[in-house]
Amino acid sequence: MVERVLATAEALGLIEKLKAKHGPLIFHQSGGCCDGSSPMCYPEGDLLIGDLDVKIGEIGGCPFYIHHRQYDYWKHTQLIIDVVDGRGGMFSLEGVEGKRFLTRSRAFTTEENEALRAN
């Protein structure tokens, strides 16, 4: 099965740490002005998911959403959520940990795109 979003081992470790502190989490791939295009992590229920948001998968047991317009641009790529040192989005939970989530990506192969279309 082809996944549209996955996370590195380092990101999964940080997600577990944040879940232990904050409970269930959700992610939203920001495309906004304040935080650039960072993956944003929120306590479940703190961000209202709209009709125009698309759930593209889960990382660390947490749902991962993206606005449909941004999804249209990125649907040919697999999002790989990583973590690096530094301050990220001011509204994302990981900021106080001295870490920030970062989106990396790679283009799907022709075979992967066909498999995704078939689902």
N, C-alpha and C positions, 0 to 999 in steps of 0.2 A: 504494500500500500504506500502510495506517495503522500507525504505530509507537506502541507503548504507552509507550516511553521514548525520549527524545532528549536531546542535550546542546547547550548554547550553545557558540559558538566559543571563549569564554574557558575553559569547562570542558574542551573538547577539547584546548586548548593545555596545560592543567595535566596532563591525563591523559597526554599524550605525554611531558612532562617526568618524570612519575612512572614511566612505563614505561621510560624511558632509565636511571633510577636503580635500579629494583627489578625489572625484567623484567615478565612477564605479570601482569595484575591482574584482580581480580574486584570487583564492587560488590554490596552488599546494602543494601536499603532498611531501615534500622533502625526498629523500632517499640518499642525497648526503653527501659528506665528510665534507663540511664546516659547515653545520647546522644540522647535525645528521638527524633525521627523523621528523623534525618539520613541521607543516603546515605553509606554507609561504604565505603571503598576499602582493599582488602587485596592483598598479594602472592598470586598464585594458589597455592592449597594451604594458606594460613594460616587459612582459615575453612572448616570442614566444612559443605557444603551438605547439608541434610537432605531427607527425602522430602516434607516439608511446605513446602519452599521452591519457588517457581514462578519459572522464568526467563521474564522478560517482554520481553527483547530484549538489545541490546548498545549500548554507547556507546564510541566510540573503539576499537572492536575488542575490548572487554572485556564479558564476560557480566554481566548485571544481574539480580539475584534479589530476591524479596520473599516474606515468609512468606505462606502461603495465606490466613490470616485477614485480614491487612492487605490483601492483594490483593482480597479480597471487598469491602472498603470502598472501594477505590480503582479498581476495574476500569472504572468509567465515566469515568475521567480519564486524560489523557496526562501522564506525569511528565516534567518538563523540568528537567534537572540543570544547575545554574548554579554559579558560584563567586563568593565574596565575600571581602573581607579579614577576617581574624580567626581565632580558634582555634575549631575545631569539635570533632568527636568525638575523644576522647582515644586511641582505637584506630585511627583512620583515618590513612592515610599522608600526607595533605596538610597535617596540622597543623603539621609542622616548616617548612613553606613560608610560614607566616603567612597561609594561605588556608584556606577551608573550603568543601566542597561543600554546596549548598543545593538542596532540592527545591521547585520551583514546579509548579503544575499548572493544567490547564484541562479543562473538561468536554468530552467528545467530542460531536460533533453527532449527530443521529439517523442520518444517513447513515454516519458513521464507526462508530457502534455496530453498525449492520446489517452493515457490511463485516467488522468484527471477529468477529461471530457466524458469518458465512459461512465463515470460515477455520477 
